[in-house]
Amino acid sequence: MRPVSRFLRFVLASIAALALVVFILGNMCATGMLVGGADSFFFPIYLGQLAQFAPVVGIAAAAYPRRWLSSRHNAFIVAVAGAAVGCLSYCLVQERIAWLSHHAAINTRYAFWQFTPVFKFQMAWCWIATGALAMLLTLTRRTPRVLVAAAVLCVLAVVLPSPIFNFATHNQELTVAFVVPADPGTTATKSPRVISIEPPWLDQAGANAVAAHVLDAVRKAGLPGSYRVAEVTRCGTGKKALQIIVLNPPFPAEAQLPQPDGTELIYVSRADGWHTIPAQARTLARNTQIQGPKTGYRWLATYWIHTATNPGAFGGAIWPACSQDQSRISDSESPQFPGCR
């Protein structure tokens, strides 16, 4: 094959890859289909990382053997070859960039995000889909069948990643409500503190609605006494799950509470341990970790929530009603937990 023809392949495949990256990511961002519910902050980051893949696809298209183009199953073989190029490039390039960022001690939101399952899955999916589609459109005869197949693959590249990720990782929109006995003079309708670390963001109005539902569920569960919702936190995307944690004094030293699997689950701390309502609710392998108060600190308990989108955990502290005003909490008292917002 003449050098000019190979150069033309390189140019066409590179342009096709860039166009496909913009199309796939742009539609995922516009429709809220980015993996893990990632917000628009990450769109230019994804785009910048994927743009460097375009010349790699161009080189692969230019180097593709001409004799293979006459194969009976040429379109399928070309798409598989493009997907393989995307997979290999991700492993060699993207993972190397993440490794360099880690060892260079780059402490940014982006540097942290590179190590999350969400980022890795989104990037790998886009590299593989872009490679397959760009090679398919560049190296095959663009017959109606090929064009229809490419259009279907483009749509699937937009709509499939998020559901697949949620299913594979048991990701869910988990709301955790921490319930404590209402202090004398404190009404049960006092607005809870809100912690939300990722889309879909939970605002105060949403937290108040959750608190009203939680108090109704606690009453229906037959728990005696007056309670208030001290804090509501939400994380993850996918099916909805609600974990209600009722902290009765004396507060437990430490506990690992399995998260509900798309259901509503109440944990009640009592003198003889934790009780689950209902007792046979479906749970996941991920836990919400609770630790009791520490000497010299005013918080009632601290917690860590493990998620499918974060390689670690994020957490916070449950404060008594008199300490909800953060201006009254000294810096030495206030715990610093990664991921809180």
N, C-alpha and C positions, 0 to 999 in steps of 0.2 A: 504494500500500500504506500502511496506517495506521501511524503512528509506533510504536504499541504492538506491532504485529507485527514491525517491524524491531528493536525493543528485545528482544523475545523471541528472535528469531534470534541477536542478539548474545550474549545470556546463554547460550543453549543451545550455540552454537558455541564459546564460551570455555570452558564447563565440559567439553565433549567434548574439546577440545584438551588441557586439563590432565589429564583422565583418560587420554587416549591417550599422552601423554608419560610419565606414571607407569608405565603398562602396558608400553610399548615398552622404556623404559630399565630398568625394574625387572627385566623378564624377561631382557634382555641382560646385566645385571649378575649375576643369579642363575645364569645358565647359562654365564657366562664368554664371552659372545659380543660384548662391547664391542670396537669396532674397535681393532686393534693390541694386543689383550690388556690394555688399560688396566685398572688395578685399581680397587677400590671407592673409593679416595680421590677419584676424579674423578666419581663418581656424583652427589653433591650439586652439583658445579660444572656438570655437564651439565644437571641438573634445574633449577638456578637460571637458567641461560641460556635454557633452552627455555620456562620458565614465562612469561617476558615476551612470548612469541609468542602466547599464548592470546588476549589482547585484539585482536591484529592479525587473527587468524582470525575473531573475533567481528565486527569491523568489515567484513571482506570478506563475511561471510555476510549481514550486514544490508544491505550495498550491492548485493548480487547482484540483477540485474534480474529482476523477476517474470515478464516475458514469456518469458525464457529457460527457465523451469521447465517449460514445456509442450513443450519440444523432444523429439523422438523419442529422441534419444540424450542425454537430460538427465543421467543418472547419470555417463556418461563425461565429459561437458563439465564437470560440477560438480567431479569428481575432478581433472581437468586444471587447472581454475581454482584449486583449492586447492593443488595442487602448485606452480603458478606463483607464488601468493602466498608459499608457503614459500621458494621459491628467491629471489624478489625481496627478501623480508624478511631472509634470511640475508646476501645481498650488501650490503644497505643498513645493517643493524643490527649483525650479528655482526662483519663485517669492520671496521666503524667502531669498535666496542669494542676490537678487537685493535689498531687503529691508535692509538687514544687511550692504551691501556696502554703501547704501545711508546714513544710520544712523551712520556709522563709518567714514563718511566724506572722503571716499577714492576718491581722485581727480585724476583719470587716464582716458585714452581714453576708456579703457574697462569698467570702472565704469559708465561712461557717456553712452556708447553704450548699456548697459543693459536696459536702460529705453526707447530706441527707438523702434518704432513699428516694424522695420526691425528685430532686434534681437529677440524680443518676438515671432514674427510670425515664424521665422526660427527655433528657439528652440522648440516651441510647435509642429510644423509640424514634425520635426525629432523625437521627443520623441514619438509622436502618431504613426508615420509610423514604427519606429523601434519596438515599443511594439507589434503592430499587426503582423508584419512579423516574429519576433523572436518567438512569441507564436505559430504562424501558422506552422513554420518549426519544432518546437520542439514537439508539442503535437498532431500533426495529422499524419496520414499515408501519406508518401511522394509519393503519386500516381502521374502519369503524369499530371492529372488535377490540383492537388494542386501545383505542381512545376511550371506549366505554370502560374497559378494565382499569385504565389509568384513573378515570374519574371516580370509579367506585373505590379504588385504593386510596385516593385523596380524601374522600369522605370518611373512610374507615380510619385513616391516619389522624383525623381530627376527633372523631367521636369515641374511639375505642380505648385510648390510653388510660383515661381517668377511671372508667368502670373496671378495667382489667387490674389496675393498680389497687383500687379499693377492694376488689375481690381477693387478690393474691395476698394482700397484707392485712386483711380484715380491718381496713380503715373505716371509720365511721365518724359521724358528727356527734361527738361525746360531750354531753353537758353534765358537769359535776356540781352539785349543790351541797354546801356544808350547812348543816342545821344545828343550832345550839339552843339550850333552854333560854327563854326570854328572861332577862333580868328585870327586877322590880322597877317600874317606871319606864321600861322600854317596850314599845308596842311591837307586836308581831309584824306589823306592816312596814317597819323601818326598811328603807331601801338597802338591798345587799350591795356589797362591794363587787365590782365586775373585773374579771381577768379574762382577756381574750388575746391570744398570741398569733392567730392566723385566720384567714377568711374561712367561713363567713363570720365577720366581726359581730360581736355581741355588744349592744349598747345598753344603756341603763333601762330604757323602756322594755327591751326584751328581757333583761334580767329580772325586772319587776314582775313581768308576766310569768316567767319561770318560777319565781318565788311563790306567787299565788298558787300555781299548780302544785308545787312541792308541799306547801302547807296543807293543801286539801288532801294530797296523797298520804301525808303523815297522819292526819286525822282519821282517814278511812282505814289506815293500818291499825288503828286502835291504840296508838301510843298516848299514854296519859300525860297531862301537863301542858304548859304553854311553850311554844317554840317560835323561833324566828330564823330566817335564812340569813346567815352571816356573809356568805360569799357564793358567787356563781361564776364558774369558769367554763369555757367552751373551746374545743379544739377538734381538728379533723374535718373530713367531708365524707359524704356517703349516707348510709342509712342512719337514722337518728337513734340515740341511746341516752338514757338518763340514769345517772348514778347519784343517789341521795345518801349522804353520810350524816347520820345523826350522832353528834358527840355529846354524850351524857357524862357528867363528872361521877367518879374520878376518871379523867381522860386517860386513855390507854397509852402505854409507853411506846409501843410501835406495832404496826400491823400492815400486812400486804393484802389489799382487798381487790380480788379479781374484778375486772370491768365487765359490765353487762354486754351481751352480744346482741345489739339491736333491740334491746328491751328496756324496761324500767325496773330498777332494782334499788331496794332500800337496805342500808347497813345501819344497825343500831348498836352502839357500844353500851354494854352493861357491865356490872361488877363481875359477872362470870364469863365475859368475853363478848365477841361480836355475834349478833344474830342477823340472819338474812331474811328479808321479806320480798317476794316469796322464797321459800327455802330451796326450791328446785329450779331457779331461774338459770337460763343459759348465760355462760360467762366466757370470756376470752382468756388467753394465757397472759395478757398484759395486766398489770396491776396499778392501782393507785396506792401509794405508800403514805401512811399516816404516822406521825411521831408526836408524842405528847409534849407538854410544856417543859421548859428548861428553867433551872434555878436562875433567878436574876432577870428573866425576861417576862414580858407581860402577855405574850401571845398564848392562846389556848392550845394550839397545835400547829404543826407544819405539815405540808403535804408535797408530794412529787407525783406527777401524772406522766406515765409512759404512753407515747403515741406511736402510730405507724409512720408518721411523717418526720419524726425527729430521732436521731440516733441515740440521744440521751433521754432526759426528762426535764420538764419544767415544773416549777412549784411556787409556793407562796406560804403565807401564814394566816391563820384565823385569829382575829383579835377580839377581845371583849368589846361590848357595845361602847364603852367609854373611850376606847382607843381607835374608833373608826376614823376619827379625824386625824389624817396622816401628819398634820402639822404638830400634833402633840406627841409624836413618836420620835425619839432621838435617833440619830444616825447609827449609834452603837447598838440600838435595839433592833432596828429594822433589818431583817435578813435580806441578803442579796441572792436572788435565784436567777439563773440564766433562763432567758425566754419570756420573762414576765413583761407585760406591756401595760 
